[in-house]
């Protein structure tokens, strides 16, 4: 039988888990409320990351007190999540931008290659351009 934790541990853990639920609810409302794909990307990316941080901190606190030693195993999850969420968001946004440009959407900005003049051999040899 696991002994009950002190109240000073249970309260922050419960608050962090409740805050995680609030962040998730805000993300869900943002996904439903916003109209375009690009607007809908931000609430889940940001709020779910904050939500995951809250769950990770609650887990670290709970298991550290329960084991009597600092338990940082959950820290690996949030580190990998913090690295992969921005990359995934960028890849999704670039994919949608590519799809909209190919479908002829007039509201999409042109690719950067269409905005920048191609360099010539004279430009490449100038000392100001590297």
N, C-alpha and C positions, 0 to 999 in steps of 0.2 A: 504494500500500500504506500502510495506517495504521500508524504506529509504535506499539509497545506502550506502555501507560501504566506509570508507576512503581508499585511494589508498595504504596506508602503511599496510592495512590488506589484501586487494585483491591480492597484489603481492605475499606475502609468501604463501597464500592459493593456488593460481594458481601454484606456483613453486612446492609446496608439492604434489599437484594432478598430475602435469606433471611428477614429479619424481616417483610417484607411477606407472604411466603408463610405464615409462622406466624400472622399476624393473620387472613389469609383462611381458613386451616384452622380457627382458633378460631371464626370467624363461622359457618362451615359446620356445625361441631359444635353450636353454639348453636341454629341453625335446626332441626337434626334433633332435638335434645334437648328443647327447650321445647315446651309443649303448646299454649298459646293463641296467637292471632294477635298480640296485644299484646306478649307475651313474645318472640315470634320477630322482632319488628321491631327490637329493640335491637342484637343482635349484628351484623347486616349494616350497620346505620347507623353504628355506632361502629367496628367492626373494619375495615370496608372503607374508612372515612375514614382511619384510621391507616395502613392498607396503602397507600392512594394517597399519603399524605404521605411514606412511606418510599420509594416508587418515584420520586416527584418529587424528593426530596432526592438520591437516587442519580443521577438523570438530570442534575440541576443540577451536581453534583460531577463526573460523568464528562465531560459536554460542556464544562464550564468549563476543565477541565484539558486536554482534547483540543484545544480551540480556542485556548487561551492567553489567554482573556478571560472575564469573568463572563457566563455564559449563563443568562438568567432566563426564557426562552420557556416552559419547563414550568411556571413559577410561575403563569401564567394558568390553566392547567388546574386546579390545586389550589384556586385562589381561587374559580373558578366551581363546582367540586365542593363546596367548603366552604359555599358559599351555597345550593346547590340541594338537598343531601342533607337538611338539617333541614326545609326546606320540604316536600319530598316525603314525609318521614316523618310530619310533622304532617297533611298531606292524606290520606295512607293511613289514619292512625289515626282521623281524623274520619269518613272514609268508612265504615270498619268499625263505628265507634260508631253512626253513623246507621243502618246496615243492621241491627245487632243491636237497636237500640231499636224500629225498625219491625217486626221479626219478633216482638217481645214477649218478649225475653229478660229474665227477672226479675233477673238478676245485674247488669244495666247500671244505672248511676246515672241519675237523671232529668236532663233538660236543665236548664240554668241558668235558663231562663225559667220553669220550673215551681217553682224554689226561691226565686226573688226575687218579692216582692209587687209588683204593678204600681203605678207611681207615680200619684198623683192630682195635681190642679192645686194643692192646698194644699202638697203635698210639693215640687213644682217651684218654688214661690215662696219656700220657706224658705231662709234664708241658709246653713244648714249643708249643704244638698244642692246640688251643682253638676253 
